[in-house]
Amino acid sequence: DAMVIQNPRYQVTQFGKPVTLSCSQTLNHNVMYWYQQKSSQAPKLLFHYYDKDFNNEADTPDNFQSRRPNTSFCFLDIRSPGLGDAAMYLCATSRARVNSYEQYFGPGTRLTVT
Amino acid sequence: GEDVEQSLFLSVREGDSSVINCTYTDSSSTYLYWYKQEPGAGLQLLTYIFSNMDMKQDQRLTVLLNKKDKHLSLRIADTQTGDSAIYFCAESLSEKYIFGTGTRLKVLA
Protein backbone atom coordinates (compact mmCIF):
# COMPACT_ATOMS: atom_id res chain seq x y z
CA ASP A 1 0.00 0.00 0.00
CA ALA A 2 1.45 3.30 -1.10
CA MET A 3 1.67 5.72 1.80
CA VAL A 4 3.62 8.71 0.44
CA ILE A 5 3.16 9.14 -3.29
CA GLN A 6 5.15 11.44 -5.51
CA ASN A 7 4.29 12.36 -9.07
CA PRO A 8 5.85 12.28 -11.46
CA ARG A 9 8.83 10.03 -10.68
CA TYR A 10 10.86 11.72 -13.42
CA GLN A 11 10.41 15.27 -14.59
CA VAL A 12 12.27 17.09 -17.33
CA THR A 13 11.91 20.84 -17.60
CA GLN A 14 13.63 23.59 -19.52
CA PHE A 15 15.83 26.23 -17.98
CA GLY A 16 13.56 28.95 -16.62
CA LYS A 17 10.30 27.09 -17.23
CA PRO A 18 8.17 26.77 -14.06
CA VAL A 19 7.62 23.26 -12.80
CA THR A 20 5.44 21.75 -10.06
CA LEU A 21 6.12 18.52 -8.22
CA SER A 22 3.37 16.88 -6.22
CA CYS A 23 3.17 14.76 -3.12
CA SER A 24 0.20 13.03 -1.54
CA GLN A 25 -0.12 10.86 1.54
CA THR A 26 -2.60 8.37 2.91
CA LEU A 27 -1.20 8.42 6.46
CA ASN A 28 -3.13 11.48 7.66
CA HIS A 29 0.09 12.91 9.03
CA ASN A 30 0.05 16.55 10.03
CA VAL A 31 3.61 17.40 9.00
CA MET A 32 4.86 17.34 5.40
CA TYR A 33 8.39 18.08 4.25
CA TRP A 34 10.21 18.79 1.01
CA TYR A 35 13.86 17.86 0.67
CA GLN A 36 16.37 18.35 -2.12
CA GLN A 37 18.97 15.62 -2.53
CA LYS A 38 21.93 15.77 -4.87
CA SER A 39 24.18 12.93 -5.91
CA SER A 40 24.44 10.69 -2.80
CA GLN A 41 24.50 13.65 -0.44
CA ALA A 42 22.29 13.92 2.61
CA PRO A 43 18.80 15.27 1.96
CA LYS A 44 18.59 19.02 2.45
CA LEU A 45 15.40 20.34 3.99
CA LEU A 46 13.80 23.09 1.92
CA PHE A 47 10.67 23.70 4.00
CA HIS A 48 7.95 21.93 5.89
CA TYR A 49 4.32 22.38 6.86
CA TYR A 50 3.33 21.72 10.43
CA ASP A 51 -0.42 21.51 9.96
CA LYS A 52 -1.13 24.69 7.99
CA ASP A 53 1.91 26.53 9.26
CA PHE A 54 4.62 26.97 6.64
CA ASN A 55 8.24 26.80 7.84
CA ASN A 56 10.88 27.90 5.39
CA GLU A 57 14.57 27.12 5.88
CA ALA A 58 16.73 30.21 5.98
CA ASP A 59 18.88 29.13 3.04
CA THR A 60 16.08 27.97 0.74
CA PRO A 61 16.14 30.13 -2.41
CA ASP A 62 13.08 32.28 -3.17
CA ASN A 63 12.80 30.34 -6.40
CA PHE A 64 11.29 27.49 -4.39
CA GLN A 65 7.72 27.76 -3.12
CA SER A 66 5.27 25.33 -1.60
CA ARG A 67 1.54 24.92 -1.22
CA ARG A 68 -0.48 22.62 0.98
CA PRO A 69 -4.16 22.90 0.03
CA ASN A 70 -5.25 20.14 2.43
CA THR A 71 -3.82 17.52 4.79
CA SER A 72 -3.16 14.98 2.04
CA PHE A 73 -1.44 17.05 -0.63
CA CYS A 74 1.63 19.21 -0.81
CA PHE A 75 3.24 20.82 -3.87
CA LEU A 76 6.71 22.09 -4.64
CA ASP A 77 6.84 24.91 -7.18
CA ILE A 78 10.10 25.92 -8.79
CA ARG A 79 9.45 29.24 -10.45
CA SER A 80 12.49 29.49 -12.70
CA PRO A 81 14.55 26.32 -12.62
CA GLY A 82 18.26 26.65 -13.13
CA LEU A 83 20.74 23.92 -14.03
CA GLY A 84 21.76 23.79 -10.38
CA ASP A 85 18.24 22.76 -9.38
CA ALA A 86 18.59 19.37 -11.06
CA ALA A 87 18.27 16.92 -8.19
CA MET A 88 16.09 14.32 -6.53
CA TYR A 89 13.21 15.92 -4.62
CA LEU A 90 11.91 13.94 -1.69
CA CYS A 91 8.64 14.42 0.11
CA ALA A 92 8.23 13.09 3.63
CA THR A 93 5.53 13.09 6.29
CA SER A 94 5.40 12.65 10.01
CA ARG A 95 2.81 12.66 12.74
CA ALA A 96 4.24 15.04 15.27
CA ARG A 97 3.90 13.60 18.73
CA VAL A 98 5.35 14.54 22.05
CA ASN A 99 8.66 12.79 21.55
CA SER A 100 8.79 10.79 18.36
CA TYR A 101 8.92 12.18 14.84
CA GLU A 102 9.47 9.28 12.50
CA GLN A 103 9.49 10.54 8.95
CA TYR A 104 8.15 8.48 6.08
CA PHE A 105 9.51 9.23 2.64
CA GLY A 106 8.07 9.02 -0.82
CA PRO A 107 10.07 7.48 -3.69
CA GLY A 108 11.20 10.89 -4.92
CA THR A 109 10.97 12.85 -8.16
CA ARG A 110 14.14 13.17 -10.18
CA LEU A 111 14.21 16.58 -11.85
CA THR A 112 16.31 17.19 -14.95
CA VAL A 113 16.80 20.75 -16.22
CA THR A 114 17.79 21.14 -19.88
CA GLY B 1 27.41 23.67 15.03
CA GLU B 2 24.98 21.08 13.79
CA ASP B 3 27.13 18.45 12.09
CA VAL B 4 26.30 14.77 12.05
CA GLU B 5 29.22 12.82 10.67
CA GLN B 6 29.56 9.37 9.19
CA SER B 7 32.34 7.57 7.37
CA LEU B 8 31.71 7.61 3.62
CA PHE B 9 32.26 3.98 2.69
CA LEU B 10 32.12 0.51 4.19
CA SER B 11 32.76 -2.76 2.42
CA VAL B 12 31.99 -6.17 3.96
CA ARG B 13 31.70 -9.76 2.80
CA GLU B 14 28.32 -11.44 2.63
CA GLY B 15 27.52 -13.16 5.93
CA ASP B 16 29.78 -10.89 7.99
CA SER B 17 28.54 -8.19 10.35
CA SER B 18 28.53 -4.54 9.30
CA VAL B 19 28.95 -1.68 11.75
CA ILE B 20 28.07 1.81 10.59
CA ASN B 21 29.05 4.67 12.87
CA CYS B 22 27.64 8.14 13.39
CA THR B 23 28.78 11.05 15.52
CA TYR B 24 26.31 13.77 16.36
CA THR B 25 26.73 17.08 18.12
CA ASP B 26 23.45 18.05 19.78
CA SER B 27 23.14 16.40 23.17
CA SER B 28 19.53 17.64 23.40
CA SER B 29 18.39 15.30 20.66
CA THR B 30 15.51 13.17 21.83
CA TYR B 31 15.45 10.55 19.10
CA LEU B 32 18.09 9.19 16.75
CA TYR B 33 17.23 7.35 13.57
CA TRP B 34 18.72 5.09 10.93
CA TYR B 35 17.51 5.25 7.34
CA LYS B 36 18.41 3.14 4.31
CA GLN B 37 18.42 4.49 0.76
CA GLU B 38 18.70 2.22 -2.26
CA PRO B 39 19.66 3.67 -5.66
CA GLY B 40 17.01 5.94 -7.12
CA ALA B 41 14.64 5.47 -4.18
CA GLY B 42 13.45 7.41 -1.16
CA LEU B 43 14.66 6.85 2.37
CA GLN B 44 13.35 3.90 4.32
CA LEU B 45 13.15 4.11 8.11
CA LEU B 46 15.01 1.14 9.57
CA THR B 47 14.91 1.82 13.28
CA TYR B 48 15.21 4.54 15.88
CA ILE B 49 16.29 4.84 19.47
CA PHE B 50 15.16 7.13 22.25
CA SER B 51 17.95 9.10 23.83
CA ASN B 52 17.54 7.53 27.26
CA MET B 53 18.28 4.05 25.87
CA ASP B 54 21.69 2.48 25.35
CA MET B 55 20.73 -0.28 22.98
CA LYS B 56 17.89 -1.42 20.78
CA GLN B 57 17.71 -4.69 18.88
CA ASP B 58 15.38 -5.44 16.01
CA GLN B 59 15.99 -8.75 14.21
CA ARG B 60 19.35 -8.36 12.41
CA LEU B 61 19.74 -4.75 13.46
CA THR B 62 21.34 -3.56 16.69
CA VAL B 63 21.58 0.11 17.56
CA LEU B 64 24.04 1.27 20.21
CA LEU B 65 23.95 4.76 21.67
CA ASN B 66 26.73 6.32 23.72
CA LYS B 67 25.35 9.64 24.86
CA LYS B 68 28.48 10.69 26.65
CA ASP B 69 30.51 10.45 23.44
CA LYS B 70 27.53 11.39 21.18
CA HIS B 71 28.15 8.24 19.20
CA LEU B 72 25.54 6.11 17.49
CA SER B 73 26.14 2.86 15.66
CA LEU B 74 24.12 0.44 13.57
CA ARG B 75 25.18 -3.18 13.45
CA ILE B 76 23.76 -5.40 10.73
CA ALA B 77 24.22 -9.10 11.47
CA ASP B 78 24.66 -11.64 8.65
CA THR B 79 24.91 -8.91 6.01
CA GLN B 80 23.29 -9.78 2.69
CA THR B 81 23.77 -8.37 -0.82
CA GLY B 82 20.34 -6.74 -0.46
CA ASP B 83 21.77 -4.63 2.36
CA SER B 84 23.95 -2.74 -0.13
CA ALA B 85 22.71 0.86 0.07
CA ILE B 86 23.47 4.23 1.61
CA TYR B 87 22.72 4.48 5.31
CA PHE B 88 21.89 7.80 6.95
CA CYS B 89 21.70 8.52 10.62
CA ALA B 90 19.58 11.45 11.78
CA GLU B 91 18.91 13.26 15.02
CA SER B 92 15.87 15.27 16.00
CA LEU B 93 14.83 17.61 18.75
CA SER B 94 11.54 18.43 17.13
CA GLU B 95 9.84 17.69 13.85
CA LYS B 96 13.03 18.63 11.99
CA TYR B 97 15.88 16.22 11.37
CA ILE B 98 19.58 16.76 11.03
CA PHE B 99 20.90 14.08 8.69
CA GLY B 100 24.34 12.57 8.69
CA THR B 101 26.50 12.59 5.60
CA GLY B 102 25.61 8.98 4.72
CA THR B 103 27.64 5.76 4.56
CA ARG B 104 27.70 3.71 1.39
CA LEU B 105 27.68 0.02 2.30
CA LYS B 106 28.91 -2.41 -0.31
CA VAL B 107 28.38 -6.11 0.31
CA LEU B 108 30.72 -8.45 -1.54
CA ALA B 109 29.38 -11.87 -2.52
HADDOCK unambig.tbl for C-alpha pairs under 7 A between the chains (distance, minus, plus):
assign (segid A and resid 41 and name CA) (segid B and resid 101 and name CA) 6.45 0.50 0.50
assign (segid A and resid 42 and name CA) (segid B and resid 99 and name CA) 6.24 0.50 0.50
assign (segid A and resid 42 and name CA) (segid B and resid 100 and name CA) 6.55 0.50 0.50
assign (segid A and resid 42 and name CA) (segid B and resid 101 and name CA) 5.33 0.50 0.50
assign (segid A and resid 42 and name CA) (segid B and resid 102 and name CA) 6.31 0.50 0.50
assign (segid A and resid 90 and name CA) (segid B and resid 42 and name CA) 6.74 0.50 0.50
assign (segid A and resid 96 and name CA) (segid B and resid 95 and name CA) 6.35 0.50 0.50
assign (segid A and resid 99 and name CA) (segid B and resid 30 and name CA) 6.86 0.50 0.50
assign (segid A and resid 100 and name CA) (segid B and resid 31 and name CA) 6.71 0.50 0.50
assign (segid A and resid 101 and name CA) (segid B and resid 95 and name CA) 5.67 0.50 0.50
assign (segid A and resid 104 and name CA) (segid B and resid 45 and name CA) 6.95 0.50 0.50
assign (segid A and resid 105 and name CA) (segid B and resid 42 and name CA) 5.77 0.50 0.50
assign (segid A and resid 105 and name CA) (segid B and resid 43 and name CA) 5.67 0.50 0.50
assign (segid A and resid 105 and name CA) (segid B and resid 44 and name CA) 6.78 0.50 0.50
assign (segid A and resid 106 and name CA) (segid B and resid 42 and name CA) 5.63 0.50 0.50
assign (segid A and resid 107 and name CA) (segid B and resid 41 and name CA) 5.02 0.50 0.50
assign (segid A and resid 107 and name CA) (segid B and resid 42 and name CA) 4.22 0.50 0.50
assign (segid A and resid 108 and name CA) (segid B and resid 41 and name CA) 6.46 0.50 0.50
assign (segid A and resid 108 and name CA) (segid B and resid 42 and name CA) 5.60 0.50 0.50
